[in-house]
Amino acid sequence: MKIPWLCAVLLAYPATFALAQQMPGAAQNSGDESAAQVLRLDDVVREALGKNPEAQSALHAIKALQRHVPQAEAMPDPIASVGWAGNLAPFSIMAGDPSSYRGITLSEQFPYPGKLKLQGAIAGKDVEAAQVSYEAIRRRITAEVKAAYYDYFYFDKAIQATDSNKELIEKISKIAEAQYRVGKAMLPDVLRSQVEISLLLEKKIMLEQQKATAQARINAYLQRTPESPLPPAEEVLPATIHLSIEELYALAAGNDTTVLGNGKMIERGRLGVALAQRQSLPDFGVSYMVQQRTDQATMNGFTFSVNIPVFYKTKQWQAVAEATETLLSAEKTRENRLNEVRFELKQQYLAAKAGEQLLSLYSKGVVPQTSMALQSSMAAYETGKADFLSLLANFTTLLNYETDYYRQLADYETAIARMESLTGTAITEPDDKKSEEQSAPAQAVDAPKKEM
């Protein structure tokens, strides 16, 4: 049976439009010049990381802590002192009095062996913790930039789909008007189509506002003004997660920045306990003195000193107890973070898997089935066996699924970005292994056209 001309027009146009958007050369109409006008995710992330003030601040903090390490390991400064006795005049000696003198004294304190080394090791752990914090900032910024990018990509695609829907409904409206003029359609059909056009205009206004917000968000990460123009986002293809949830748990336990930071604090705490225990051991002091006297030979002398920790119960022992409690706190904090990161991973993993299933459902099930329903309703409308509202409802449903597809794609990629932030590694297959079956729902829309 030959499909009516209305059915052929309605099916041919959306398939042609959608397929044009997916053609490999669509974004390269004029060679490299057009390709340069595509906003690439890697470029955005690289520029955001290079310009972000928070990341730069963390780098300076690391450098500051690195400068503290040699200070912590350094010996106490020696002390030089001068003195005299006999006259009030500076450095003068009283004539005829053998007890009158002037002299210089040099003193140095020597901490008990191992104390300075432990102080340097603790300062080194502070540096390592700061480096982990810097990595945490980089991962968070990367995940946030990717989320903003995918939102920008989605709103751009949604606007394109809305424009396509609007043009198609305008064609349907004109057809309904033509049929109304010859008495084959009712006036409510024409009015309803015009209402749909107005609703699409309203939807486009909202999408443009949301796209402008996403654009301003990206510009903020790039340290640009919110109004700075951005080219369209590069085409996004659904990635494939190649790791199980158990493998993700193991990666996060070893690579999550908060867990790593807690680990550095535990190591620092153990060093702190060792240093507190050594504080009960005495430090030593050495002084050298030289004195000049009236009509007497110059005197040289040495003094050796040692501190006696007689208040160890209220000082050194309490310091050990304090360091021990700090260590226990760091260990419990790490245990708590391990529980949190597993929950966060599970949450994002479930969201990603649901999105993966929905993308497959839209590409292989919903769109082809809705396309068949549209064909059936259009054929029935031509023969007067279906009303215009049913035709319009099926048509709008089919085209709206394209918008839903890209929303799910954006959410899916965002969930992957957050999991990669937690695990510190790529969890998807390389681009050349991505399935072409999930590239876009447009191919499913085209299927009915090939069967005509």
N, C-alpha and C positions, 0 to 999 in steps of 0.2 A: 504493500500500500504506500502510495506516495505521501510523504509528510507535507502538510499545508505550508504555504509560503511564510506565514507568520512564525511557525516553529523553526523553520530554517534560518530566518533572520535573527531570531532571538538567540539561538544556539551558536551561530557562526560568530557573532560579534564578540561575546565575552571570551570565547576560546581564543580567538585571534588576538584580542587585547592582552589576555593573561600570558599567552605563550610569547608574545613580543617582549614582555617584561622579563622572561626567563632566558631568552636567547643569549648565548655567550657574548655576542658582539653588541648587545644592546647598550652597554655602558661604554663602548669604545667606538662611537660613531665616527670620530675624527682622529683616531689613533691615540697617541700618548697625551694629546691635549685634553681629550675628554676623560681619559683614565686618571689624569692628575686631579680631576674635579670630583673624584670619589673619596669620601671620608673613610679611611681605613682604620680598623680597630687598633692594630699594632702601633700605628703612628700616633694615635690619640693617647694610648697608654704610655708610650715612650715620652711624649712631650709633657704629659701630666706629671709623670715621675720626675722629669728633669726640672720642672718649674715649681713643684709644690713646696711652699714655704715650710710646712710641717716636716717634710722629709729633710729639707736642708737644715732646719733647726736640730733635728736628731743627729745629723752628721756632725754638726758643731759640738753637740753634747758629747758624742763619742770622742772627738779630738780633745775636748777638755778633760775627760776622764783619763785618756791616755797620758796626758801631761801629769796626772796625779800619781801614776804608778812609780816613777823614779823618786818622787817626793816621799812616798810612803816607805820606800826602801832605803832612803838616805839616812846617814848617821846624824845625830843631833849636832847643831852648830857648836864649835868650840867657843869657850868664853875667855876673853882676855880682860884682866883687871889691873889697875895701877893703884899704888898707895904710898903714903909716906907718914912718918911720925917724928915729932919733935918741934917743928915750926908750923905756923899756919900758912906760910907762903908755899905755894905748890912746888913740889919736888925738891924742896930745900932740906938740907941736913943740918941739925944743930951741932955747932962746933964744940968739941970737947965732951960730947955725950955719946958713949959707945952704943947706947940703946936707940939712938936716933937713926932712922934708915929711910930709904926710898926703894921701891921694888915693883916688879911686874910679875903677874901670875897668869898662867895659861891652864885652862881646865877643859876636860873632855869627858862626856858620859858615854859608856859602852853598854847598850842594852844586852840583856842575856841572849846568848846565841840562839838564833831561830826566830826571834821576835820580829826583826825587820823583814825577814823573808816571808813570814806569814802576813805581815801588813801589806807587802807588795803583792802577794797572791790574792788577798782580799780585794785590793784595788784592781787587780787584773780581772777578777770576776765581775766587778762593777762595769768594766769596759765590755766584757762579753755580754752582760745583760743589756747594756745600752745598744750593742750591735743587734741583739735579738729584737729589741724594741724598734729599731730602725727597719728591720725586715718586716716586722708586724705592720708598720705604717705603710711600707711599700705594697704589701699584700692587700691591705685594706683599701688603699687608694686604687689599686688595680681592679679589685672587685667592684668598687663603687663606680669607677669609670666605665667598666664593662656594662654594668647595669644601666647606667645613663645612656650608653651607646645603643644598647638593645632596645631601650624605650624609644629613643630617637628613630631607630630603624623601624620599629613597629608603627609609630604614628605616621611616618612617611608612607609606609605601605598601606595603612588604613585610609589615608587621604587619597591615594591612588585608586584604591578599591571603591571608595565613595564617589569619586569623580566618574569612574566607569559605571557604577550603578546608576548615577544620576543621568548619564547620557542614555543608558539603555531604557530607563523608565520614561525618559522624555520620548523615546521612539515608540514605546508601548502606548504612551498617552496619545501620541499623534495617530497611531493605528486605531485606538479606541474612539478617538474623535471622528476618524473617517468612517468607521463602522456605525457610529451613532448617526452620522449624517445620512447614511443609506438605510437606517432603521434596523441594523443588525446588532446594535449594542444600546445599552441604557445610559442615561445621563449620569447616574451615580458611578458608573465605571470611569467616566472621564474625570469626575470630581475626585474620586479616590486616587487616581493616578497623579493628579495635581497635588493632593495632600502628601503623597509619598515623595514627590519632588521637594516639597517644602521641608519635610522631615529630614531628607538627606542634606539639604542646605544647612539645617540646624546642626546636624551631626558633624558636618564638615567644619563649621565654625568652632565647635568644641574641640575637634581633633587638631585644628590649627593652633588653638590656644595651648593645648597640651604639648604639641610639638615645639612651640616656642619656649615653653617651660623646660622641656628636655634639652633644647638647644642652649638655653641660658645655663643650665646645669653643667653641660659639657664645657662651655666657655669658662665657667668658674674654675673648673679643674685645670684648664689651659691658661689661666691667669689672663683672660681676655674680657672685654666688656660683654655684658649679657646679649647685646644686640649684634655682636659680630656674626657675619654670615657664615654658614657651614654648608658644604656640598652634601649631596645625598649620601647616606650610609652605603657602604659596600654590601653586596648581596651576602646574606647569612644563610648557610646551609646547616641543617641539624647535625650535630656531632653524635658520636656513639660512645657511650661510657663502656670501657673495657675492663673495669675493676669491680669486684664484688664489694658488698658492704663490709665484710670482714677485712678485706685488703685495705679498704679506706680507713677503717678503725686503726689498723696497724700503722699506716702512714701518718695519720694524725697524731698518734701517740708519740711518734718520733720526730715529727716535723711541725706540729702546731706551735706557733710562736709563743703563745701564752704558756703552754706546757714546757717549751724550751726555756722560757724566762724563769718559770718556777724552778726548773732544774738548776739553773745558774744560781738562784737564791738558796737552794738547798746546799750546793757546793760552797757557796759563800758562808752559809751558816755553819757548816762543819769546820771551815777554816776559822770562823769566829770563835767557836768553842775551843779549838786548839790554842788560839791566841789568848783567850781568857784564862785558860789553864796555865799558860806560861807566865802570865802576869804575876803569879804568886812567887816566881823565881826572881831573885834580886838582880838589879842592874849595878854596874860598877862605874866608878869615877876615878880619874887620874888627874892630878894637878902638879904643875911644875912652877917653882917660884925662884926668883933671883932677887937678892937684896944688896944694896950698897950702904955702908956705914962709914962714919967719920973715922979716919985713920985706922980702919979695919979692912981685912980682906973681904972681898965679895962673897956673899953666902948663896949657896944653891940648895934647893930642897924639893922633895916630892911628897905628895899626899895621896893616899889611896882611900877611897870611900865605897861604901856599899849601903844601899837602902835596906831597911828591915821591915818587911810587911807585917807589922804587929797587928794591924787592923784588918787582917785577911777575912775575918768572918763577916764584916760589914762591907768590904770592898771586893777583894778578889773572888771570894766564894760566891758573892751575889752576882758578880760579873759573869761567872761561869753559868750560874743558874739562868741569868738573863739570856745569854747566848744559846743555851740549850732550848729554852722556850721559843726563841726566834727560829731555831732550826725546826722544831716540831711544827710550828705554825706554817713554815714554808712547805714542809712535807704534806700537811693536810690540805694546803691550798692547791698543791699539784694534784692530789687525789681528786679534789672537787672539780678541778678543771678537766681532768680526764673524763669524768662523768658528763660534764657540760658539753665537751667537744663531741662525744659520742652521740648525745642527743641532737646537737646541731647538724652533725653529719647525717644522722638518720632522717631528720626533718627535710633537709635539702635533697637527700637521696630519694625519698618517697615522692617529693615534688617533681624531681627530674624524671623518675620512672613513670609517674602519672602523665607528665607532659609528653614523654616519648610515646606512650600508648595512644594519647589523644592525637598526636601528629600522625601516627600511622592510621588511626581510625578515620581522621579527616581525609587523608590521601587515598585510602583504599576502600573505605566504607561509606562515610556520610556523604561526601561529595558525589560519587557515582550514583548512590541511591537517590539523593535529592535531585540529581540531574534527570534520572528516569522519571521521578514524580513530576518534574516540571514538563517533560515531554508529554506525559500522559495528560496533564491538566491543560496544556496548550492545544493538544489535539481535541480534547473534549470541549474546550472553549470555542474552537472553530466550528464544531458541529452543534453547538448550543446545549451540550450535556453538562457543562460546568460553568459556574459563574466567574465573573472577572476577579472577584476578591480571592477566590481559591488560586487562580492563576498568579495573581500578584503576590500572594503569600508564599507560594512555592518559589517564585522567581527571587523574591527578596531573601528567603531562607538560603537558597543556594549561594547567592552572591555574598551574603553575610558570613558564610563559613570561611571565606578567604580571609576576612579580617580576624575571625577567631583563630584561624591557623597561625597567623603571624603573631598574635598575642601569646598563644601557647609556645611558639618558637622563641620569642623573647624571654618569656618566663623560664623556659627550659634551659636556655643558654646562661641566664642569670644564676640559676641554681647550680649549674656546673662551675661557673666562676667562683661562687662562694665555697663550694667543696674544694676547689683547687687552692683557694686561700687557706683553708684549714689543713689540707694535706701537704701543701708546698710543692706540688708536682702536677703535671698535666695528667688528666684522667680519661682523656678521650682519644679515639683513634686519629691518626694523621688525616689530613684533608683528602688525600687520594683514596682513602678507604671508606669514605662516607657513602652511604647508600643513595643512589639516584632515585630510588623509589619514594624517598621522603623529601625530595627537592621542593615541591610545591603542589598544592591541590589543582593547579591549572591543567596538568596533564589528564587528570580524571575528568575535568570539565570537557576536555576535547574529545573524550571517548565517544559520546553519543553522536558527535558530528561525523566520525569516521564510519559509523554504522548506517548512516542515512543512505 
